[in-house]
Amino acid sequence: MRYYRILAGAAALLLPLCSASFAQGRCSLDTVRGTWGWQSHGTAMISDPGSPAPKPVPYASLGIMEVDFQGRYTAHATISVGGQIQEVDFPGFVLVNADCTATDMYTIGPAEGMDRLVILGNGDEIEGMPVKHPLGPVAGTFRFRRITQGNRKPRCTAHMVRGVYAGLREGTQMMPIPGQAGLVPVPFSAIHTGTIRNDGTDTAASAASMGGVIANFEFPSVSIAVNPDCTATMRYTGVSTQFPGQMFTGAVKYIVLNQGDELIGMDIEANPGLPGVVLDNLKRISMAPVVLGQ
């Protein structure tokens, strides 16, 4: 009996070591093969003509990339630099280590970029930070979310995004400020809820903080269009009692994840002013019964 107890004790001691050894070496290029959507945000230090020091400028991006079995990919991104929006396509490749760390290298025009990555969630998520960026010195982070595995192509439809959603918006809004020339970057955050109907229309409400000033918004006119590649665009018109007579319009670009249970997005249009460098993340609360045209 004592012999079996000794064996059991030895097995208990060895089990964590065995688990650790199996945990190591579980990542490869096959782990990252497939289609991914990502969000990034940070601050770039950009040279300012006439100033001896670089100027901090907020940036963000939203995009999709398809990684093949050799780690090569093509990507399409929507980039916001201080509210200036640009669409870019670029190639790159990923090197994956057995310990689930990885390196991503890419080129946008003549500029090169490189990211340090860590693969999470059994290969369904990747998080990282840039160590070399086409904008120059930056401090930022990003997160990749899997859309499809292997060779499967994204196949999204409008009916995936229906029901009640809630989400958070956070970033920097470019706003006109009385007494100041041009548009001024203002810290921005918001929490919002809405119901997307069968016809793709929506009504929503939000509470926002613009530089610490709290305002409530109603959005009586909202619509969303979903593309087969799982990108989507939401357009809105809103009003606020805190800003009487002011109409707010704009658009947010999203990537549809998990059959519509999550949408990750970024502002691409805004009036008044430039689009903010603002990320928007929605999660479905429920598949509320909705009636066509209601």
Secondary structure as GFF3:
##gff-version 3
##sequence-region A 1 294
A	DSSP	alpha_helix	2	23	.	.	.	ID=ss1
A	DSSP	alpha_helix	29	32	.	.	.	ID=ss2
A	DSSP	beta_strand	34	46	.	.	.	ID=ss3
A	DSSP	beta_strand	55	67	.	.	.	ID=ss4
A	DSSP	beta_strand	72	81	.	.	.	ID=ss5
A	DSSP	beta_strand	84	96	.	.	.	ID=ss6
A	DSSP	beta_strand	101	108	.	.	.	ID=ss7
A	DSSP	beta_strand	111	120	.	.	.	ID=ss8
A	DSSP	three_ten_helix	121	123	.	.	.	ID=ss9
A	DSSP	beta_strand	125	132	.	.	.	ID=ss10
A	DSSP	beta_strand	138	149	.	.	.	ID=ss11
A	DSSP	three_ten_helix	158	160	.	.	.	ID=ss12
A	DSSP	beta_strand	163	176	.	.	.	ID=ss13
A	DSSP	beta_strand	183	196	.	.	.	ID=ss14
A	DSSP	beta_strand	201	210	.	.	.	ID=ss15
A	DSSP	beta_strand	213	226	.	.	.	ID=ss16
A	DSSP	beta_strand	231	239	.	.	.	ID=ss17
A	DSSP	beta_strand	248	257	.	.	.	ID=ss18
A	DSSP	three_ten_helix	258	260	.	.	.	ID=ss19
A	DSSP	beta_strand	262	271	.	.	.	ID=ss20
A	DSSP	beta_strand	277	286	.	.	.	ID=ss21
###
